[in-house]
Amino acid sequence: MRGLNYKYILMDKWGKLIAEVNKQLGRRIITAAELYLILHIINEMEYVGRYYLSEKLDLGETTIRNILNILKQLNVIEAYRGGHRLTPYGQEIIKDINKLIEIYPNFDLGVSGESVLFIVKNFSDKIGSVLEFRDDIIRAGGRGAVILVYKDGTLIFPDSGQPVSVWRTDITDKVRERTVLDEGDVVVIVSSESQREALISGLNTILAYLSA
């Protein structure tokens, strides 16, 4: 993943898509996380209807219908009798983002509430201040976040350089059960009252940093 141009992928395609969708929506602004999840769900299923998306994302049917109409105009999705599917262009967009972010809901952190695990590829140089990054997640709706960097074969706390094992000996194994880590990858574990809050707050913050 080294040498991957985040700005090209996310600003040139993704950033312009979000801006255009919100320009056409008018009053109701859709967040980066909500738009990503719409495309992700459509990509994961053979055909998807607006009622399913409305229920899954807790967005009004009118809002979903308007977003889908805009995405059709922008050649991101196609409508069929059985629902909606991504066009080749839409598949390209979601594929680019999925190269950068892996998402694992229902991550058992052993704390009250719900947690979501994010693996952000080659992201360590994008964070800057870990405290600021964590605060941005909380401002976006998360209750808390653990941020770790994979360095020299070990997950560490980037602010202190200490291995995660000084806090929890099981975290590395729990993460490795789900994915393969590469040097410079960042592990973000977001906790909140619900899976949706943890997912949306983490995803919105990560996408904002990738696009910066």
C-alpha positions as CSV (number, residue, x, y, z in Angstrom):
1,M,0.0,0.0,0.0
2,R,3.0,2.3,0.2
3,G,2.9,5.1,-2.4
4,L,-0.8,5.1,-2.5
5,N,-2.1,8.6,-3.3
6,Y,-4.9,9.1,-0.7
7,K,-5.8,12.6,-2.1
8,Y,-6.2,11.3,-5.6
9,I,-8.4,8.4,-4.6
10,L,-10.5,10.2,-2.0
11,M,-10.5,13.8,-3.0
12,D,-10.6,13.5,-6.8
13,K,-13.3,10.9,-6.9
14,W,-14.8,10.5,-3.4
15,G,-14.6,14.1,-2.3
16,K,-16.2,15.3,-5.5
17,L,-18.9,12.7,-5.3
18,I,-19.9,13.8,-1.7
19,A,-19.9,17.5,-2.7
20,E,-22.1,16.8,-5.8
21,V,-24.6,14.7,-3.9
22,N,-24.9,17.3,-1.1
23,K,-25.2,20.1,-3.7
24,Q,-28.2,18.4,-5.3
25,L,-29.7,17.3,-2.0
26,G,-30.0,20.8,-0.7
27,R,-31.1,21.0,2.9
28,R,-30.4,17.4,4.1
29,I,-26.6,17.0,4.2
30,I,-25.4,13.4,3.9
31,T,-22.2,12.6,5.8
32,A,-19.2,10.8,4.2
33,A,-20.0,7.7,6.4
34,E,-23.6,7.5,5.4
35,L,-22.8,7.8,1.7
36,Y,-20.0,5.2,2.0
37,L,-22.4,2.8,3.8
38,I,-25.1,3.2,1.1
39,L,-22.5,2.2,-1.6
40,H,-21.0,-0.5,0.6
41,I,-24.4,-2.2,1.2
42,I,-25.4,-2.0,-2.4
43,N,-22.0,-3.5,-3.4
44,E,-22.4,-6.4,-0.9
45,M,-25.8,-7.4,-2.1
46,E,-27.1,-8.5,-5.5
47,Y,-30.0,-5.9,-5.5
48,V,-30.9,-3.4,-2.9
49,G,-34.1,-1.4,-2.5
50,R,-34.6,2.0,-0.8
51,Y,-36.8,0.5,2.0
52,Y,-34.0,-1.8,3.1
53,L,-31.4,1.0,3.0
54,S,-33.7,3.3,4.9
55,E,-34.1,0.7,7.7
56,K,-30.5,-0.3,7.7
57,L,-29.1,3.2,7.9
58,D,-31.9,4.8,9.9
59,L,-32.5,7.4,7.2
60,G,-35.9,8.5,5.9
61,E,-37.2,6.9,2.8
62,T,-37.6,10.2,1.1
63,T,-33.9,11.1,1.8
64,I,-32.8,7.6,0.5
65,R,-34.9,8.0,-2.6
66,N,-33.4,11.4,-3.3
67,I,-29.9,10.1,-2.8
68,L,-30.5,7.1,-5.0
69,N,-31.9,9.4,-7.8
70,I,-28.8,11.6,-7.6
71,L,-26.4,8.6,-7.6
72,K,-28.2,7.3,-10.8
73,Q,-27.8,10.7,-12.5
74,L,-24.1,10.6,-11.6
75,N,-23.7,7.1,-13.0
76,V,-22.8,5.5,-9.7
77,I,-25.7,3.1,-9.5
78,E,-28.3,1.6,-11.8
79,A,-31.9,0.8,-11.1
80,Y,-33.5,-2.5,-11.9
81,R,-36.9,-4.1,-11.1
82,G,-35.3,-5.9,-8.1
83,G,-33.5,-2.9,-6.7
84,H,-30.2,-1.0,-7.3
85,R,-26.7,-2.1,-8.2
86,L,-23.4,-0.3,-8.6
87,T,-22.2,0.7,-12.1
88,P,-18.6,-0.1,-13.0
89,Y,-17.8,3.5,-11.9
90,G,-19.5,3.0,-8.6
91,Q,-17.6,-0.3,-8.0
92,E,-14.4,1.5,-8.7
93,I,-15.1,4.1,-6.1
94,I,-16.0,1.7,-3.3
95,K,-13.1,-0.6,-4.3
96,D,-10.6,2.3,-3.9
97,I,-11.9,3.1,-0.4
98,N,-12.0,-0.5,0.7
99,K,-8.3,-0.7,-0.2
100,L,-7.7,1.8,2.6
101,I,-10.2,0.9,5.3
102,E,-11.3,-2.4,6.7
103,I,-14.3,-2.4,9.0
104,Y,-15.1,-5.1,11.6
105,P,-18.4,-4.5,13.6
106,N,-19.1,-6.2,16.8
107,F,-15.5,-6.1,18.0
108,D,-15.4,-7.4,21.6
109,L,-13.3,-4.8,23.4
110,G,-14.6,-6.0,26.8
111,V,-16.2,-2.6,27.7
112,S,-19.8,-1.5,28.1
113,G,-21.5,-0.4,24.9
114,E,-20.6,-1.4,21.4
115,S,-17.3,-1.4,19.6
116,V,-16.2,-1.3,15.9
117,L,-12.7,-2.2,14.7
118,F,-11.2,-0.2,11.8
119,I,-7.9,-1.1,10.1
120,V,-6.6,1.9,8.1
121,K,-3.9,0.9,5.7
122,N,-0.6,2.9,5.8
123,F,-2.2,5.6,7.9
124,S,0.3,6.3,10.6
125,D,1.6,9.5,9.0
126,K,-1.9,11.0,8.6
127,I,-2.9,11.1,12.2
128,G,-0.5,13.7,13.7
129,S,-1.8,14.2,17.2
130,V,-3.4,11.0,18.6
131,L,-5.3,13.0,21.2
132,E,-6.8,15.3,18.6
133,F,-7.7,12.3,16.4
134,R,-9.4,10.7,19.4
135,D,-11.2,14.0,20.3
136,D,-12.5,14.2,16.7
137,I,-14.0,10.8,17.0
138,I,-15.7,11.7,20.2
139,R,-17.0,15.0,18.7
140,A,-18.4,12.9,15.8
141,G,-20.5,10.8,18.2
142,G,-18.1,8.1,19.6
143,R,-17.8,7.6,23.3
144,G,-14.2,6.6,23.2
145,A,-11.4,5.3,21.0
146,V,-8.2,3.3,21.2
147,I,-5.6,4.1,18.5
148,L,-2.7,1.8,17.8
149,V,0.0,1.6,15.2
150,Y,1.6,-1.5,13.7
151,K,5.3,-1.0,13.9
152,D,8.2,-3.5,13.6
153,G,5.7,-6.4,14.0
154,T,4.1,-5.0,17.1
155,L,1.0,-3.0,17.9
156,I,2.0,0.1,19.9
157,F,0.5,3.2,21.4
158,P,1.8,5.9,19.0
159,D,2.0,8.7,21.6
160,S,4.2,6.6,24.1
161,G,5.7,3.9,21.8
162,Q,4.7,1.3,24.4
163,P,3.3,-2.0,23.1
164,V,-0.4,-2.6,23.5
165,S,0.4,-5.6,25.8
166,V,1.1,-3.2,28.7
167,W,-2.6,-2.6,28.6
168,R,-4.2,-5.7,27.2
169,T,-2.4,-8.9,26.2
170,D,-5.3,-10.1,24.0
171,I,-5.8,-7.2,21.7
172,T,-3.1,-8.2,19.1
173,D,-4.6,-11.7,18.8
174,K,-8.1,-10.3,18.5
175,V,-7.1,-8.0,15.7
176,R,-5.0,-10.7,13.9
177,E,-8.0,-13.0,13.9
178,R,-9.6,-10.7,11.4
179,T,-6.9,-9.3,9.2
180,V,-3.2,-9.2,8.2
181,L,-1.4,-6.1,9.4
182,D,1.3,-4.3,7.5
183,E,3.9,-1.8,8.7
184,G,2.3,1.6,9.2
185,D,-1.2,0.3,9.5
186,V,-3.4,1.9,12.2
187,V,-5.9,0.1,14.3
188,V,-8.8,2.2,15.5
189,I,-11.3,0.7,18.0
190,V,-14.3,3.0,18.5
191,S,-16.8,2.5,21.3
192,S,-20.2,4.1,21.7
193,E,-23.7,3.4,23.0
194,S,-24.6,1.6,19.7
195,Q,-22.9,-0.1,16.8
196,R,-24.3,2.6,14.5
197,E,-22.8,5.5,16.6
198,A,-19.4,3.7,16.8
199,L,-19.5,3.0,13.1
200,I,-20.5,6.4,11.9
201,S,-18.3,8.4,14.2
202,G,-15.2,6.3,13.4
203,L,-15.8,6.2,9.7
204,N,-16.6,10.0,9.4
205,T,-13.4,10.9,11.2
206,I,-11.2,8.4,9.3
207,L,-12.5,9.6,5.9
208,A,-12.0,13.2,6.9
209,Y,-8.3,12.5,7.8
210,L,-7.7,10.5,4.6
211,S,-9.2,13.4,2.6
212,A,-7.1,16.1,4.3
